[in-house]
Amino acid sequence: MESSSRSMSIRKFEYLKHRLLEYVDRDVYLLASSMFLRRVVQGFLQIVRTIYLALIGFDPIAIGFITGVGFAISMLESALFGLLSDRYGRKLFIAMGGLMSSIRLLLYAVSRDFWVLVIAQGIGALGEGVGAGQPVVSGYIADKVEDRVKRTHIFSLIAVTNALASTIGSLLAVMPAYFEDVLGLSKADAHIPLFWVGFVLSAISLILVSFLREYRRIPERSVKQIIPPISTLREIAVYSLVRATDGLAMSFISSLAPLYFYLRFSIGSEDLAPIYAVARFLPIPLYLTAPIIVKKLGYVKPLIAIRAVSGLSALCIAFSSSFELASLSLVSYMVLIEIGMPVRQAFATEIAGISTVGSLIGISNSIRTMVRSAAPIVTGYLFQLSFFDLPFAIGSSLLLLNALQFHIFYSRKGDRI
């Protein structure tokens, strides 16, 4: 009986391994590995950054401003990198993103000056396009894989590796507490070694990108031909509106969430680390079902359901009276957002031609980040006034509106999407 059970477990493991590594080649390995390292860094930065800024003396408004500047600068990254990668290829701009991420970590490690940190956040924002839904990465995958199911599978694979990386990164957020105890550093100084670790990981990810092959066929065309046709511009406008709404919603909910727990419940990064790790690990098995869901239901129905339920989860954060309830609601919200990511990423490559997918995602992401850049500043101001619940209630309402937008704009297009 024990031998039979072991054999069944091995077969299940082999099946999952086959499902996960199907359609994977050298370049997908390199891309996923590079993104993995940068996601590890983002995993701990998302938790420790706002708490670190509070520890070195900045108030919630200043912290919101620093965070908002990063979002505003990333608006330029999405549009500029997306448009130029359609014209000049993807690899160069993936590499530039890695370089910017490395510089941001270096500045965080060597300075506490407010304006240096503002500049660091702005530079780092140029390198935060490491997800499969970012314009350059999405363009690279779209150039490489034409079949929609295979492409969704690649997006799912990268979502799995990103989730694993984010889980590891979240757990690394406990390291400042370790450095504080072992090295005898202050709470603020204990974050510096972690920034140096992030710098090294970002540098290694940049080296991996240098070995990628370029799949983009760079066309010979005039400057006027760079501008997409009217039909594509129309799709970009609609998709940008939809993405702007979900971006603003998520920014209200998650941009200063660690600071929310720190201020309201006196919870540090070492307490938040396992919560974020669990939230990023739980979606991994569900990523493997994304191609099946797309094949049976299309893209739109799952996206509508995910946006609606995640909005309700965010509302639960607003009305939670204890750390336990708030953290459970946060995990629910994060898991729902994560499991919808590969579906939404593949969906974006379907609503415009392959030749303009970088432009579609780049422009829509730029508008999205322009809108969401205001949310951390507003959230910081509301935190300063002790209105801790209001940003989550606003974000919840916007996610419900986003579900309605998907229904209005895309549900009537049938099997095509």
Buried (B, 14 or more C-beta within 10 A) or exposed (E): EEEEEEEEEEEEEEEEEEBBEEBEEEBBBBBBBBBBBBBBBBBBBBBBBBBBBBBBEBEBBBBBBBBBBBBBBBBBBBBBBBBBBBBEBBBBBBBBBBBBBBBBBBBBBBEBEBEEBBBBBBBBBBBBBBBBBBBBBBBBBBBBBEEBEBBBBBBBBBBBBBBBBBBBBBBBBBBBBBBBEEEEBEBBBBBBBBBBBBBEBBBBBBEBBEEBEBBBEEEEEEEEEBEBEEEBBEBBEBBBBBBBBBBBBBBBBBBBBBBBBBBBBEBBBBBBBBBBBBBBBBBBEBBBBBBEBBEEEBBBBBBBBBBBBBBBBBBBBBEBEEBEEBBBBBBBBBBBBBBBBBBBBBBBBBBBBBBBBBBBBBBBBBBBBBBBBBBBBBBBBBBBEEEBBBBBBBBBBBBBBBBBBBBEBBBEEEEEB
